[in-house]
Amino acid sequence: MARLSQEKINEIRQSVDIVDVIGEYLSLQKKGRNYVALCPFHDDKNPSMSISPDRQIFMCFVCGTGGNVFTFLQKYLKISYIEAVKKVAEIGHVDLSEYHLDVVSRPIVKENVPLYQMHEEAQKIYSYYLNTKLGLEAKTYLMKRHFSDELIKEFRIGYAPLQATLYQAFEKLGFQEIDMIKSGLIVESYQHFDRFQDRIMFPLYNQQGQVVGFSGRIYKPTQTESKYMNSPESEIFIKGQTLYHYHQCKEAVKEAGFIYLLEGFMDVIAMYKAGIENTVAIMGTALTKGHMQALRRLTHHVRLCLDGDQAGQAAMSKAARELEEAGFQVSIVVLPEGHDPDEIYEEHGQEGLHEVLKKF
């Protein structure tokens, strides 16, 4: 098979507009003949990256990072040059079937591979049990809370049965007990308890869309445990780097031009029920630099929509200050006292939630 010539590489580069490509990853603003964005390659507080549609290049005038569309994808996605060329060819619909392209695989942390695999298997198991007799009461609860089958499928919601199920399944699949414990899904004991029992299960994802943890919710009046139980932090689940719905909201954020930052994943789901998809939620922790770096890749317009109670208001003030100091444009949505978006949707429906969201 032929190797790529410089002429073919030039054809690939010219098949796309660098503004369109970078615009898939960053929020752009037009400034004269060019576009500007917050630079993702340093801690940028004011838009310092300039993208030139005429010259088809980008340049950050603070950290000095610059180049063409291949350079941007290499640095932003942390991929090789040839992978960047292939990605641009795919975007520009350039046929490369006759060419031989050697792609060096990116290094992965081998020790973490079983953790990702076990979480994916656990999600499948939980989804299965939600649609069995054991999960009937949990499924009924969800339906009463306006969770359609489509919604359950979209958010991959499941059910962890009362009896232990994961250890035996993981053992059959050949996972080591030490990795089961490291995953956080199995509690270290001679009986190998499942961490989550008799709870409705909501998978939590990293920024690449891999399942890295769960949040389990009680659903029966007789259950006296904490309403929510989250996975413990692990090698793959770090709360300060996790934003619920992040990998699913990118197109909606790009279309809307801003993002709602919420306090919990149930608020994200309530907003989704109301037709609002440009949302993310923090996972039981204060806003971190990791969260802000992730948000910066999507937009620099944030609407804070934290709970209307005293703790939520305090958290909102602190988050607003930190976001503004980091260069974000921040608006605060004023929620009724003691209410969150999930409760507003339950009480007042889609119209009621939309009405509240106008108050910023």
DOGU-590497 format. One record per residue: residue number from 0; residue in one letter; chain; y, z, x negated of N, C-alpha, C in turn. Coordinates in steps of 0.1 Angstrom, whole numbers, plus 5000, padded with zeros to 4 digits. Layout:
<pts>
    k  r  c  n.c2  n.c3  n.c1  ca.c2  ca.c3  ca.c1  c.c2  c.c3  c.c1
  NUM  A  A     Y     Z     X      Y      Z      X     Y     Z     X
...
</pts>
This chain:
<pts>
    k  r  c  n.c2  n.c3  n.c1  ca.c2  ca.c3  ca.c1  c.c2  c.c3  c.c1
    0  M  A  4988  5000  4992   5000   5000   5000  5012  5000  4991
    1  A  A  5023  4994  4996   5035   4992   4988  5043  5006  4987
    2  R  A  5051  5007  4977   5059   5019   4975  5073  5015  4980
    3  L  A  5081  5025  4984   5094   5023   4989  5104  5017  4978
    4  S  A  5110  5006  4981   5120   5001   4972  5134  5008  4975
    5  Q  A  5143  5006  4966   5157   5011   4969  5163  5004  4981
    6  E  A  5160  4992  4982   5165   4984   4994  5160  4990  5007
    7  K  A  5147  4994  5007   5141   5000   5019  5147  5014  5022
    8  I  A  5149  5021  5011   5156   5035   5013  5170  5033  5018
    9  N  A  5177  5023  5014   5191   5021   5019  5190  5017  5034
   10  E  A  5180  5009  5037   5179   5005   5051  5176  5017  5060
   11  I  A  5168  5026  5055   5165   5038   5062  5177  5047  5064
   12  R  A  5185  5049  5053   5197   5057   5054  5207  5051  5064
   13  Q  A  5208  5038  5064   5218   5031   5072  5213  5030  5087
   14  S  A  5200  5034  5090   5195   5033   5103  5200  5044  5112
   15  V  A  5206  5054  5106   5211   5066   5114  5226  5068  5111
   16  D  A  5232  5076  5119   5246   5081   5117  5245  5095  5112
   17  I  A  5250  5098  5101   5249   5112   5095  5255  5122  5105
   18  V  A  5265  5118  5112   5271   5127   5122  5261  5131  5133
   19  D  A  5253  5122  5138   5243   5124   5148  5232  5133  5143
   20  V  A  5228  5131  5130   5217   5139   5125  5221  5153  5122
   21  I  A  5233  5155  5116   5237   5169   5113  5241  5176  5126
   22  G  A  5245  5168  5136   5249   5173   5149  5237  5179  5156
   23  E  A  5224  5175  5152   5212   5181   5158  5210  5195  5153
   24  Y  A  5216  5199  5142   5214   5212   5136  5226  5221  5136
   25  L  A  5238  5215  5136   5250   5223   5135  5260  5219  5146
   26  S  A  5268  5228  5150   5279   5225   5160  5290  5219  5153
   27  L  A  5294  5207  5157   5305   5199   5150  5317  5199  5158
   28  Q  A  5329  5198  5151   5342   5196   5157  5349  5185  5151
   29  K  A  5355  5176  5159   5362   5164   5153  5375  5169  5147
   30  K  A  5378  5164  5136   5391   5167   5129  5396  5155  5122
   31  G  A  5405  5148  5128   5410   5135   5123  5398  5125  5124
   32  R  A  5396  5118  5113   5386   5108   5112  5372  5114  5109
   33  N  A  5372  5127  5105   5359   5133   5101  5355  5144  5112
   34  Y  A  5344  5151  5109   5339   5162   5116  5338  5174  5107
   35  V  A  5339  5186  5112   5338   5198   5104  5328  5207  5111
   36  A  A  5322  5216  5103   5312   5226   5108  5311  5237  5098
   37  L  A  5306  5249  5103   5304   5260   5095  5292  5256  5085
   38  C  A  5294  5258  5072   5284   5254   5063  5272  5264  5063
   39  P  A  5260  5258  5065   5248   5267   5066  5243  5271  5052
   40  F  A  5249  5266  5041   5244   5269   5028  5251  5280  5021
   41  H  A  5260  5287  5027   5266   5299   5023  5271  5307  5035
   42  D  A  5276  5319  5033   5281   5327   5044  5295  5323  5048
   43  D  A  5295  5313  5056   5308   5306   5060  5314  5312  5072
   44  K  A  5327  5316  5071   5333   5322   5083  5343  5312  5089
   45  N  A  5348  5302  5082   5356   5292   5087  5350  5278  5084
   46  P  A  5350  5268  5093   5344   5255   5090  5349  5249  5077
   47  S  A  5340  5249  5067   5343   5244   5054  5335  5231  5050
   48  M  A  5326  5227  5059   5318   5215   5057  5324  5204  5064
   49  S  A  5327  5193  5057   5333   5181   5063  5322  5170  5063
   50  I  A  5321  5163  5074   5312   5151   5075  5320  5139  5078
   51  S  A  5318  5129  5069   5325   5116   5070  5317  5105  5077
   52  P  A  5320  5101  5089   5312   5090   5095  5315  5077  5087
   53  D  A  5327  5075  5081   5330   5063   5074  5321  5062  5061
   54  R  A  5321  5073  5054   5313   5072   5041  5299  5077  5042
   55  Q  A  5295  5082  5054   5282   5087   5057  5277  5098  5046
   56  I  A  5286  5107  5044   5283   5118   5035  5288  5131  5041
   57  F  A  5284  5142  5035   5289   5155   5039  5293  5163  5026
   58  M  A  5302  5172  5028   5307   5180   5016  5312  5193  5021
   59  C  A  5308  5204  5014   5313   5217   5017  5324  5220  5006
   60  F  A  5336  5223  5010   5346   5225   5000  5347  5239  4995
   61  V  A  5338  5247  4999   5337   5261   4994  5326  5262  4984
   62  C  A  5313  5259  4988   5302   5261   4979  5298  5248  4971
   63  G  A  5304  5237  4975   5302   5225   4967  5290  5217  4971
   64  T  A  5282  5221  4981   5271   5214   4985  5275  5201  4992
   65  G  A  5269  5190  4989   5272   5177   4995  5262  5167  4992
   66  G  A  5263  5155  4999   5254   5144   4997  5253  5136  5009
   67  N  A  5242  5128  5010   5240   5119   5022  5231  5126  5032
   68  V  A  5226  5118  5041   5217   5124   5052  5204  5130  5046
   69  F  A  5199  5123  5036   5186   5128   5030  5189  5142  5023
   70  T  A  5200  5143  5016   5203   5156   5010  5204  5167  5020
   71  F  A  5211  5164  5031   5213   5175   5041  5200  5180  5046
   72  L  A  5191  5170  5050   5178   5175   5055  5169  5182  5045
   73  Q  A  5170  5177  5033   5163   5184   5022  5167  5199  5021
   74  K  A  5180  5201  5020   5185   5214   5018  5184  5223  5031
   75  Y  A  5187  5217  5042   5187   5225   5055  5172  5229  5059
   76  L  A  5163  5219  5058   5150   5221   5063  5140  5226  5052
   77  K  A  5146  5226  5039   5138   5230   5028  5126  5221  5026
   78  I  A  5128  5208  5026   5117   5199   5025  5119  5190  5013
   79  S  A  5109  5182  5009   5111   5173   4997  5119  5161  5001
   80  Y  A  5123  5154  4991   5131   5142   4993  5123  5131  5001
   81  I  A  5110  5130  4998   5103   5119   5005  5100  5124  5020
   82  E  A  5099  5137  5022   5098   5142   5036  5111  5139  5044
   83  A  A  5122  5141  5037   5135   5138   5043  5136  5123  5046
   84  V  A  5132  5114  5037   5133   5100   5040  5124  5096  5052
   85  K  A  5112  5102  5052   5103   5099   5064  5109  5104  5077
   86  K  A  5116  5116  5076   5122   5121   5089  5133  5112  5093
   87  V  A  5141  5107  5084   5152   5098   5088  5147  5085  5093
   88  A  A  5136  5080  5087   5130   5068   5092  5125  5069  5106
   89  E  A  5119  5081  5109   5114   5084   5122  5126  5084  5132
   90  I  A  5137  5090  5128   5149   5091   5137  5154  5077  5139
   91  G  A  5155  5069  5129   5161   5056   5129  5151  5045  5134
   92  H  A  5139  5049  5137   5129   5039   5142  5126  5028  5132
   93  V  A  5125  5032  5119   5121   5023   5108  5107  5024  5105
   94  D  A  5099  5013  5106   5085   5013   5105  5081  5015  5090
   95  L  A  5073  5025  5087   5069   5027   5073  5054  5026  5071
   96  S  A  5047  5020  5081   5033   5020   5081  5027  5012  5069
   97  E  A  5034  5003  5063   5029   4995   5052  5032  5002  5038
   98  Y  A  5038  5014  5039   5042   5020   5026  5033  5032  5023
   99  H  A  5031  5035  5010   5024   5046   5006  5034  5057  5002
  100  L  A  5033  5068  5010   5043   5079   5007  5035  5092  5004
  101  D  A  5037  5096  4992   5031   5109   4987  5040  5121  4991
  102  V  A  5034  5129  5000   5042   5141   5004  5035  5153  4998
  103  V  A  5042  5161  4991   5037   5174   4985  5038  5184  4996
  104  S  A  5027  5191  4999   5027   5201   5009  5036  5213  5005
  105  R  A  5044  5218  5015   5052   5230   5012  5043  5242  5010
  106  P  A  5047  5251  5001   5039   5263   4998  5040  5272  5011
  107  I  A  5029  5278  5014   5028   5288   5025  5023  5301  5019
  108  V  A  5026  5312  5026   5021   5325   5022  5007  5326  5028
  109  K  A  4997  5324  5020   4983   5324   5025  4979  5336  5032
  110  E  A  4985  5348  5027   4981   5360   5033  4986  5361  5048
  111  N  A  4996  5354  5052   5001   5354   5065  4994  5345  5075
  112  V  A  4987  5335  5070   4981   5325   5079  4972  5332  5089
  113  P  A  4963  5342  5086   4955   5348   5097  4963  5355  5107
  114  L  A  4975  5360  5103   4983   5368   5113  4989  5358  5123
  115  Y  A  4993  5346  5119   4998   5336   5128  4987  5332  5137
  116  Q  A  4975  5330  5131   4963   5325   5139  4959  5335  5150
  117  M  A  4959  5348  5146   4955   5358   5155  4965  5359  5167
  118  H  A  4977  5358  5164   4987   5359   5175  4986  5347  5184
  119  E  A  4983  5335  5179   4981   5324   5188  4968  5325  5196
  120  E  A  4958  5331  5190   4946   5333   5198  4948  5344  5209
  121  A  A  4955  5354  5205   4958   5365   5215  4966  5360  5227
  122  Q  A  4975  5351  5224   4983   5345   5235  4974  5337  5244
  123  K  A  4965  5330  5239   4955   5322   5247  4947  5332  5256
  124  I  A  4942  5342  5249   4934   5352   5257  4942  5359  5268
  125  Y  A  4954  5363  5265   4962   5369   5275  4965  5360  5287
  126  S  A  4968  5347  5284   4970   5337   5294  4958  5335  5303
  127  Y  A  4946  5335  5297   4934   5334   5304  4932  5346  5314
  128  Y  A  4934  5358  5309   4932   5370   5318  4942  5371  5329
  129  L  A  4954  5365  5328   4963   5366   5339  4958  5359  5351
  130  N  A  4949  5349  5349   4944   5341   5360  4930  5344  5364
  131  T  A  4926  5357  5361   4913   5362   5365  4915  5373  5375
  132  K  A  4903  5378  5380   4904   5389   5389  4910  5401  5383
  133  L  A  4908  5403  5370   4914   5415   5363  4929  5414  5362
  134  G  A  4934  5402  5362   4949   5401   5362  4955  5398  5375
  135  L  A  4948  5399  5386   4953   5396   5399  4965  5404  5403
  136  E  A  4964  5417  5401   4975   5426   5404  4988  5423  5396
  137  A  A  4986  5420  5383   4997   5417   5375  5003  5404  5379
  138  K  A  4995  5394  5383   5000   5381   5387  5008  5382  5400
  139  T  A  5003  5391  5409   5009   5393   5422  5023  5400  5420
  140  Y  A  5024  5409  5410   5037   5415   5407  5047  5404  5402
  141  L  A  5042  5395  5393   5051   5385   5388  5056  5376  5400
  142  M  A  5047  5373  5409   5051   5364   5420  5062  5371  5429
  143  K  A  5060  5384  5430   5070   5391   5438  5084  5392  5431
  144  R  A  5083  5390  5417   5096   5390   5409  5101  5375  5407
  145  H  A  5096  5366  5416   5101   5352   5415  5096  5345  5403
  146  F  A  5084  5348  5398   5079   5340   5387  5069  5330  5392
  147  S  A  5073  5318  5392   5064   5307   5396  5054  5304  5385
  148  D  A  5043  5296  5389   5033   5292   5379  5040  5284  5368
  149  E  A  5050  5276  5372   5057   5268   5362  5065  5277  5352
  150  L  A  5071  5287  5357   5078   5297   5349  5069  5304  5339
  151  I  A  5057  5308  5345   5047   5315   5337  5042  5306  5325
  152  K  A  5040  5294  5329   5036   5284   5318  5047  5282  5308
  153  E  A  5059  5280  5312   5070   5278   5303  5072  5289  5293
  154  F  A  5070  5301  5297   5072   5313   5288  5059  5318  5283
  155  R  A  5048  5312  5287   5034   5315   5282  5031  5330  5285
  156  I  A  5034  5335  5296   5032   5348   5300  5017  5351  5303
  157  G  A  5012  5363  5299   4998   5366   5301  4996  5380  5305
  158  Y  A  4983  5384  5304   4980   5398   5308  4970  5404  5298
  159  A  A  4972  5416  5293   4963   5423   5285  4955  5433  5293
  160  P  A  4942  5430  5295   4933   5439   5303  4932  5453  5298
  161  L  A  4927  5462  5307   4926   5476   5303  4915  5478  5292
  162  Q  A  4905  5470  5293   4894   5472   5282  4898  5463  5270
  163  A  A  4893  5468  5258   4896   5461   5246  4889  5447  5246
  164  T  A  4897  5437  5242   4891   5424   5242  4894  5416  5228
  165  L  A  4904  5420  5221   4908   5412   5210  4899  5414  5198
  166  Y  A  4895  5426  5195   4887   5429   5183  4875  5421  5183
  167  Q  A  4867  5421  5194   4855   5413   5194  4858  5398  5193
  168  A  A  4868  5393  5199   4872   5379   5198  4876  5376  5184
  169  F  A  4884  5384  5177   4888   5381   5163  4876  5382  5154
  170  E  A  4867  5391  5157   4855   5393   5148  4846  5380  5149
  171  K  A  4845  5374  5161   4837   5362   5163  4843  5350  5156
  172  L  A  4857  5351  5155   4864   5340   5148  4865  5341  5133
  173  G  A  4859  5352  5128   4858   5354   5114  4870  5361  5107
  174  F  A  4879  5367  5115   4890   5374   5109  4886  5387  5102
  175  Q  A  4892  5391  5092   4889   5404   5085  4896  5415  5092
  176  E  A  4889  5427  5092   4895   5438   5099  4909  5443  5093
  177  I  A  4910  5441  5080   4923   5445   5074  4935  5436  5079
  178  D  A  4932  5424  5082   4942   5415   5088  4944  5418  5102
  179  M  A  4934  5422  5109   4936   5426   5123  4946  5438  5124
  180  I  A  4944  5447  5115   4953   5459   5115  4967  5454  5111
  181  K  A  4968  5446  5101   4981   5441   5096  4989  5433  5107
  182  S  A  4981  5427  5116   4987   5419   5127  4995  5427  5137
  183  G  A  4991  5440  5138   4997   5449   5147  4990  5448  5161
  184  L  A  4981  5439  5163   4974   5437   5176  4963  5447  5178
  185  I  A  4957  5452  5167   4946   5461   5168  4951  5474  5161
  186  V  A  4949  5485  5168   4952   5499   5163  4941  5504  5154
  187  E  A  4945  5508  5142   4935   5513   5132  4928  5525  5137
  188  S  A  4915  5524  5140   4907   5535   5145  4892  5530  5145
  189  Y  A  4883  5540  5145   4869   5535   5145  4865  5528  5158
  190  Q  A  4873  5530  5169   4870   5523   5181  4877  5509  5183
  191  H  A  4886  5506  5173   4893   5493   5173  4900  5490  5186
  192  F  A  4909  5499  5190   4917   5497   5202  4926  5485  5202
  193  D  A  4928  5478  5213   4938   5468   5214  4952  5476  5216
  194  R  A  4962  5472  5209   4975   5479   5210  4980  5478  5224
  195  F  A  4978  5466  5230   4983   5464   5244  4972  5464  5254
  196  Q  A  4973  5473  5264   4963   5475   5274  4970  5476  5288
  197  D  A  4965  5468  5297   4970   5468   5311  4985  5466  5312
  198  R  A  4989  5455  5305   5003   5452   5305  5005  5437  5307
  199  I  A  5016  5433  5313   5020   5419   5314  5025  5415  5300
  200  M  A  5021  5404  5294   5024   5401   5281  5033  5389  5279
  201  F  A  5044  5391  5272   5054   5381   5269  5054  5378  5254
  202  P  A  5049  5366  5250   5049   5363   5235  5063  5362  5230
  203  L  A  5064  5366  5217   5077   5365   5210  5075  5355  5198
  204  Y  A  5085  5347  5196   5084   5336   5186  5094  5338  5175
  205  N  A  5090  5332  5163   5100   5330   5153  5108  5318  5155
  206  Q  A  5117  5315  5146   5127   5304   5148  5120  5290  5148
  207  Q  A  5107  5290  5142   5100   5277   5142  5091  5276  5154
  208  G  A  5091  5285  5163   5083   5284   5175  5069  5290  5174
  209  Q  A  5066  5297  5163   5052   5303   5162  5052  5317  5168
  210  V  A  5041  5321  5175   5040   5334   5181  5038  5344  5169
  211  V  A  5047  5354  5169   5047   5364   5159  5046  5378  5164
  212  G  A  5047  5380  5177   5046   5393   5183  5045  5392  5198
  213  F  A  5045  5404  5205   5045   5404   5219  5053  5416  5224
  214  S  A  5057  5414  5237   5063   5426   5244  5054  5427  5257
  215  G  A  5049  5439  5259   5041   5442   5270  5048  5451  5280
  216  R  A  5047  5447  5293   5055   5454   5304  5045  5460  5314
  217  I  A  5047  5473  5317   5039   5479   5328  5043  5472  5341
  218  Y  A  5035  5473  5351   5038   5466   5364  5033  5474  5376
  219  K  A  5027  5486  5374   5022   5494   5386  5030  5507  5387
  220  P  A  5033  5512  5399   5041   5524   5400  5033  5536  5394
  221  T  A  5020  5535  5393   5012   5546   5387  5013  5547  5372
  222  Q  A  5018  5537  5366   5018   5537   5351  5030  5545  5347
  223  T  A  5028  5554  5338   5038   5564   5334  5043  5561  5319
  224  E  A  5037  5551  5313   5041   5548   5299  5055  5542  5298
  225  S  A  5060  5539  5286   5072   5532   5285  5072  5518  5292
  226  K  A  5083  5515  5298   5083   5502   5306  5079  5490  5297
  227  Y  A  5085  5490  5285   5082   5479   5276  5076  5485  5263
  228  M  A  5066  5478  5257   5061   5481   5244  5062  5468  5236
  229  N  A  5068  5469  5224   5069   5457   5215  5059  5458  5204
  230  S  A  5055  5447  5198   5047   5447   5186  5055  5455  5175
  231  P  A  5047  5462  5166   5054   5468   5154  5058  5456  5145
  232  E  A  5068  5459  5137   5072   5449   5127  5061  5447  5117
  233  S  A  5060  5434  5112   5049   5431   5103  5054  5420  5093
  234  E  A  5045  5415  5086   5049   5404   5076  5055  5392  5083
  235  I  A  5051  5390  5096   5056   5378   5103  5066  5381  5114
  236  F  A  5067  5394  5118   5075   5398   5129  5086  5408  5124
  237  I  A  5098  5402  5123   5109   5411   5118  5120  5410  5129
  238  K  A  5123  5421  5135   5132   5421   5147  5146  5416  5143
  239  G  A  5151  5419  5131   5164   5415   5127  5165  5400  5124
  240  Q  A  5154  5393  5125   5154   5378   5123  5149  5371  5136
  241  T  A  5146  5379  5146   5140   5373   5158  5150  5372  5170
  242  L  A  5152  5360  5175   5160   5358   5187  5151  5352  5198
  243  Y  A  5149  5359  5209   5140   5353   5219  5146  5340  5225
  244  H  A  5137  5330  5226   5141   5317   5232  5148  5308  5222
  245  Y  A  5149  5312  5210   5157   5304   5200  5152  5290  5199
  246  H  A  5139  5289  5197   5134   5275   5194  5134  5266  5206
  247  Q  A  5136  5272  5218   5135   5265   5231  5149  5261  5236
  248  C  A  5160  5267  5230   5173   5265   5236  5182  5255  5230
  249  K  A  5177  5249  5219   5186   5241   5210  5193  5230  5218
  250  E  A  5186  5222  5226   5192   5211   5233  5202  5216  5243
  251  A  A  5199  5227  5250   5208   5232   5260  5221  5237  5254
  252  V  A  5220  5243  5242   5231   5248   5235  5240  5237  5231
  253  K  A  5234  5226  5226   5241   5215   5221  5249  5208  5233
  254  E  A  5242  5208  5244   5248   5202   5256  5260  5210  5262
  255  A  A  5258  5224  5262   5268   5233   5268  5279  5235  5258
  256  G  A  5276  5235  5245   5287   5238   5235  5288  5252  5232
  257  F  A  5280  5261  5238   5281   5275   5235  5267  5282  5238
  258  I  A  5265  5294  5234   5253   5301   5237  5256  5315  5243
  259  Y  A  5248  5319  5253   5248   5333   5258  5239  5342  5249
  260  L  A  5245  5352  5244   5237   5362   5237  5234  5374  5246
  261  L  A  5221  5376  5248   5217   5386   5258  5210  5398  5251
  262  E  A  5207  5408  5259   5201   5420   5254  5186  5420  5254
  263  G  A  5180  5414  5264   5166   5414   5265  5160  5401  5270
  264  F  A  5147  5399  5268   5140   5387   5271  5139  5385  5286
  265  M  A  5139  5395  5294   5139   5394   5308  5152  5388  5313
  266  D  A  5163  5391  5306   5176   5385   5310  5175  5370  5307
  267  V  A  5169  5366  5296   5168   5351   5293  5160  5345  5304
  268  I  A  5149  5351  5309   5141   5345   5319  5149  5344  5332
  269  A  A  5156  5355  5335   5164   5355   5348  5175  5343  5347
  270  M  A  5181  5341  5336   5190   5330   5334  5183  5317  5336
  271  Y  A  5171  5316  5330   5163   5303   5332  5160  5300  5346
  272  K  A  5157  5311  5354   5155   5309   5368  5167  5304  5375
  273  A  A  5179  5307  5370   5191   5303   5376  5196  5289  5370
  274  G  A  5187  5283  5362   5191   5270   5357  5199  5270  5344
  275  I  A  5200  5282  5338   5208   5283   5326  5198  5285  5314
  276  E  A  5198  5275  5304   5189   5276   5293  5195  5278  5280
  277  N  A  5208  5278  5279   5215   5280   5266  5216  5295  5263
  278  T  A  5205  5302  5261   5205   5316   5260  5195  5320  5249
  279  V  A  5198  5332  5242   5189   5339   5234  5191  5354  5236
  280  A  A  5181  5362  5232   5182   5376   5233  5177  5383  5220
  281  I  A  5184  5394  5217   5180   5402   5205  5168  5410  5210
  282  M  A  5160  5415  5201   5148   5422   5204  5148  5437  5201
  283  G  A  5156  5444  5209   5156   5459   5207  5162  5464  5194
  284  T  A  5172  5457  5189   5178   5461   5177  5193  5457  5177
  285  A  A  5201  5462  5168   5215   5458   5168  5215  5444  5162
  286  L  A  5227  5437  5164   5229   5424   5159  5229  5425  5143
  287  T  A  5222  5415  5137   5221   5416   5122  5227  5403  5116
  288  K  A  5228  5403  5103   5232   5391   5096  5222  5379  5098
  289  G  A  5209  5383  5099   5199   5373   5101  5201  5366  5114
  290  H  A  5204  5374  5125   5207   5368   5138  5219  5359  5137
  291  M  A  5229  5363  5130   5242   5355   5129  5239  5342  5122
  292  Q  A  5231  5343  5111   5228   5330   5104  5221  5321  5113
  293  A  A  5211  5326  5121   5204   5317   5131  5213  5311  5141
  294  L  A  5222  5320  5147   5231   5315   5157  5241  5304  5151
  295  R  A  5245  5306  5139   5254   5296   5132  5248  5282  5131
  296  R  A  5235  5282  5131   5228   5268   5130  5229  5261  5143
  297  L  A  5232  5269  5154   5232   5263   5167  5247  5260  5172
  298  T  A  5255  5270  5170   5269   5269   5175  5277  5280  5169
  299  H  A  5291  5279  5170   5299   5290   5166  5307  5295  5178
  300  H  A  5302  5291  5191   5308   5297   5203  5298  5306  5210
  301  V  A  5300  5318  5211   5291   5328   5216  5297  5335  5228
  302  R  A  5290  5336  5239   5294   5344   5250  5284  5357  5251
  303  L  A  5290  5368  5248   5282   5380   5248  5280  5385  5262
  304  C  A  5268  5388  5265   5264   5392   5279  5254  5403  5278
  305  L  A  5258  5415  5273   5250   5426   5271  5251  5435  5284
  306  D  A  5242  5445  5285   5241   5453   5297  5254  5460  5300
  307  G  A  5256  5462  5314   5268   5467   5318  5269  5483  5318
  308  D  A  5259  5489  5312   5260   5504   5310  5268  5508  5298
  309  Q  A  5269  5521  5296   5278   5525   5285  5272  5521  5271
  310  A  A  5259  5522  5270   5253   5518   5257  5255  5503  5254
  311  G  A  5254  5495  5265   5255   5481   5264  5270  5477  5261
  312  Q  A  5279  5484  5266   5293   5481   5264  5297  5485  5249
  313  A  A  5291  5496  5244   5294   5499   5230  5288  5489  5221
  314  A  A  5275  5485  5224   5269   5475   5216  5277  5461  5216
  315  M  A  5282  5458  5228   5289   5446   5229  5302  5446  5221
  316  S  A  5309  5457  5221   5321   5458   5213  5319  5456  5198
  317  K  A  5308  5463  5193   5304   5462   5179  5300  5448  5176
  318  A  A  5292  5442  5184   5287   5428   5182  5298  5418  5182
  319  A  A  5308  5420  5191   5319   5410   5192  5327  5411  5179
  320  R  A  5329  5423  5174   5337   5425   5162  5330  5418  5150
  321  E  A  5317  5420  5149   5310   5415   5138  5309  5399  5139
  322  L  A  5307  5394  5151   5307   5380   5152  5320  5373  5149
  323  E  A  5331  5379  5153   5344   5374   5150  5347  5374  5135
  324  E  A  5343  5385  5129   5345   5386   5114  5337  5376  5107
  325  A  A  5326  5371  5113   5317   5361   5107  5322  5347  5110
  326  G  A  5333  5346  5118   5338   5332   5121  5334  5326  5134
  327  F  A  5328  5334  5143   5324   5329   5156  5336  5330  5166
  328  Q  A  5336  5322  5175   5345   5323   5187  5338  5330  5198
  329  V  A  5343  5342  5202   5335   5351   5210  5342  5353  5224
  330  S  A  5334  5352  5234   5339   5356   5248  5329  5367  5253
  331  I  A  5335  5376  5261   5327   5386   5266  5325  5385  5282
  332  V  A  5313  5384  5286   5310   5383   5301  5310  5397  5306
  333  V  A  5318  5399  5316   5319   5413   5322  5309  5414  5333
  334  L  A  5299  5423  5331   5288   5425   5341  5292  5437  5349
  335  P  A  5287  5438  5361   5289   5450   5370  5283  5462  5362
  336  E  A  5289  5473  5364   5285   5485   5357  5270  5489  5360
  337  G  A  5262  5491  5350   5248   5495   5352  5239  5484  5355
  338  H  A  5244  5471  5354   5235   5460   5357  5233  5451  5345
  339  D  A  5222  5444  5345   5220   5433   5335  5217  5420  5343
  340  P  A  5216  5409  5336   5214   5396   5343  5202  5396  5351
  341  D  A  5191  5402  5347   5178   5402   5354  5180  5410  5368
  342  E  A  5187  5421  5367   5189   5429   5380  5199  5421  5389
  343  I  A  5209  5415  5383   5218   5407   5392  5211  5396  5399
  344  Y  A  5202  5389  5392   5194   5378   5398  5185  5383  5409
  345  E  A  5179  5395  5406   5170   5400   5416  5177  5405  5429
  346  E  A  5190  5410  5427   5197   5415   5439  5205  5404  5446
  347  H  A  5211  5394  5438   5220   5384   5444  5216  5370  5442
  348  G  A  5205  5367  5435   5200   5354   5434  5208  5345  5424
  349  Q  A  5205  5332  5424   5211   5323   5415  5227  5322  5417
  350  E  A  5231  5322  5429   5246   5321   5431  5253  5333  5426
  351  G  A  5247  5345  5429   5253   5357   5424  5254  5358  5409
  352  L  A  5244  5354  5402   5244   5354   5388  5254  5344  5382
  353  H  A  5255  5332  5388   5265   5322   5383  5279  5327  5386
  354  E  A  5281  5335  5396   5294   5340   5399  5298  5350  5389
  355  V  A  5289  5359  5385   5292   5369   5375  5295  5363  5361
  356  L  A  5288  5352  5358   5289   5346   5345  5303  5339  5343
  357  K  A  5310  5337  5354   5323   5331   5354  5334  5341  5349
  358  K  A  5330  5354  5349   5340   5364   5345  5339  5367  5330
  359  F  A  5347  5359  5323   5347   5362   5308  5361  5358  5303
</pts>
